[in-house]
Amino acid sequence: MSEDDVRGALRRRLGDRIEQRLAHFVDMLLAENAAQNLVARSTLADVWSRHILDSAQLLDLAPPEGLWADIGSGGGLPGIVIAICRTAPTVLIEPRRLRAEFLQRAILDLDLPHARVHHGRAETVASVSAAVISARAVASLDGLFEMARHFSGPQTCWLLPKGASAQDEVAEAKRSWHGTFHVERSATSPQSGIVVAREVRHR
């Protein structure tokens, strides 16, 4: 699909107001990317498909309510996109100061009072129970489960885009972790997968 096709599909699914806020966020992301490397420059021409749709597709796999915790939010992908599209509480976890400051500006500019930034590593997040935990290009499954297990529970849904390595990472994680795991094909790349995990706990 072209970039216009992607925007049109998101507008029809999410409504004009959300599509307009996503467009505002895209403008912010592109401007900030000139100051700090939030996304690869090679993906900027396809920002709607490579980053916005790639983030928004997680909504179809998630429960509609409850706290969404996004680890390593970076440029707000998927965290800011998720906060634009849903009104349930969202926490964006980002250890790098400049990126955390950009996320805070985005929350204010986009009027997202249900979202907040945790400037620090996932290991320093208070032990709250997240309904959803996401992470895009942050660490291995084993590493993610280890760093965030203190704010996950039996009902937590983990949504972890993993590219072509998804099945291999699930097999490796099962050596140390119990849970139910499956891989959804990404809507933006047939070679990529999204690991969906529940009831994750140490063996």
N, C-alpha and C positions, 0 to 999 in steps of 0.2 A: 504493500500500500504506500501511496505517496504521503508526505507529511500532511497535506490538506485532508486526505482521506482519514488519516489517524485522528486529526482534530475533529473532523465531522463525526466519526464514530463515537468519540468520547463525548461530544456535545449531545448526541442523541441518547446516549446511555445515562449521562450524569446531569444533563441540563445546561442551559446557557450560562447561568451564573457560575457554576463550578468550572466550566470550560474557560470562562473569562479570567477566573482567578488562577487557573493553571497557566494561562497565557502570560499573566502578570509575573508568575513565578518563573516561567521560562525566560522572560526578559531579565529578571534579577539574576538568574543563574548564568546567563550568557555574559552579562556585564561583570559579575564577580569573577567569572572564569578568566577574565583578562588580568585580574590581580592575583589570584591564587588558583592553582590547578585543581579544580573540583571534578571535572570530567575530561576525558581524553579529547584533544582538539579534533581528532579524526572523526569523532561522533557528533560534532556540533551541528553539522548539516542535517542530521537525522535525530535531533534532540527529542522530538515528539515520540518517535517510535522506539528509539534506543533507550530513552530514560523515562519519559512520562508514561507511556503505555506500559512499558516494562515494569514500572512501579505500580500503576493502577490495577494491573491484572491480579495483584495479590488480594484485592478486595473480594474477588469471587471465591477465594479459598478460605476466607476468615469469618469468624463469628461477627455479627453486626454490632455487638456491644462489648464493653469491657476495655480495660487499659491496653493500649498497643505500645509496646516498647521496641524502638528501632535502634539496633546496636551499630555504632560506627556510621552515623547518619551522613557525615561528610557534607556534601552539597545539598542534602535534603532528599536523597533518593534511597529508599522510598518514603522516608518519614514525613517530609513536608507535603508530598503528593497525597499521602494517606490522610494527613490532618486536613487538607483542603476538601477531601472527598467524604469524610465522615466526621461526626461531631462528638464522638466518644473521646475520652482522654487519651492523649498521645504524649509519650516522652521520647525525645531525641537524644541519644547518648553519643557524645562526641568528645574525645580527649584532646583534640587539637584546638588551641585557643582561637585562631583566626576563623576556623570553620564553625566553631560554636558561636562566635560573634555574628557570623553571617546568618546562621540559623535563627538566632534571636531577632535579628533585623527582619528576616522573612516572616516570622511569626507576628511581629508588630505590624509590618506593612500589609500583610494579608488578613489581618484581624482574625487570628486563630487563638482565642482565649483558652481553649481547651487543650492547647499544646504547650509544652515547656521543654527547655533544654537542660540536660544534665551534662555539665562540662566536667568530664572525667572518664575513666575507664568503666566498663560494665561491672567490674568487680566491686566498684565503690557505690553502686546503686543500692538504695535501701531495700530491704527484703519485702517488697510489695508483690502481690500476686498479679502477674500479667496474663491477660486473656490471649494475647498474641505477642510473639517475639519474632522480629524480622532482622535480617542482616544481609547486606548485599556486598559481596567481595570483601569480606572482613577476615575470616579465618576458616580453618577446617571445621567440619561438623563437631568433631571431638573437642576442639578448642572452644567453639561457641557454646556447646552444652556445659562445659566446665565453667566458663566465665559467667554464665547467666543462670545457672541452676538455682541460685538462691532467690531469684524472683520469678521462677516458674513453678507450676503446680501440676497436679494430675490432669487438669482440663486445659492447660496451656496449649495453644496451637503454634507450632514453630513453622515459619514460612521463610525458606532459605534458598534464594536463587543461587544455582551452583554451576551453570554452564554445562559443558559436555562431561564434566567429572562427577555429576550428581550420583549416578548409580555406584561408582567406585567409592565415593565418600560414604555413602550409606553402608556399604559392605564393611568398610573399615570401622565406622562408628559402632556397628553392631558388636564388635569385639569387646567394647567397653560399656555399652549402654543398652538397656532394655527400652522398648517402646514400640509404637506402631509407626512405620515409615512407608511412604510411597513417594514416587516422583511424578509430578505433573509436567507435561510438555509446555514449554514457554510459548506464549502467543506471539512473541516477537522473533523467535529463532527456533526452528525445528531441531537444531542440534543441542539446545540448552534445556535444562530441567530445573524445576523448583522442588526442593525437598519439603514435604509436608510431614511433620512429626508430631505425635501426641504421646502422653503418658511416658515421657522421657525420664529415665532414672538410671543411676549407676548400677552396673551388675555387681 
